[in-house]
Amino acid sequence: MVEVHSPSTEYKDKNQKLQDYMASSSIEEIVFVNQFAQEVRVYFRSGQRWNYQGLYARAGCKIDKPGPGAEHG
């Protein structure tokens, strides 16, 4: 599931929608993109547990998509 935030939906996306998506057994990964702050928030399911990875880019940097089995730091 990928959501691109707008200023008017960011709070709802990060709170209510996140909880709704996490409650769905068919969703394995949730990606929130903040188009104004060069920020990507990735949540991915590992068994019954959800993991979080926040990715932030500086100008000219590339953000690689993490996921199960990837190293996160």
C-alpha positions, 0 to 999 in steps of 0.5 A: 500500500502506498500513500502520498501525503498532502498537507490536508491528509498527513495527520489522518494518513499517519494515524487512522489509515495506518491503523486500518492498514495494519489491521488488514491481514492482506497488507504486507507493506505500507509506504507513506511518502511525504512529497514536501520533506523528502521523507518515506516511512515504510512499515513491513510485516514480519510474521505477526509483528510490524517493523518500521523504517524511516528514510530521509534524503538529502538533495541528490541522494537516492532512497532504496526501498527496504523490505523483509531480509534487507539490512536496516540501520 
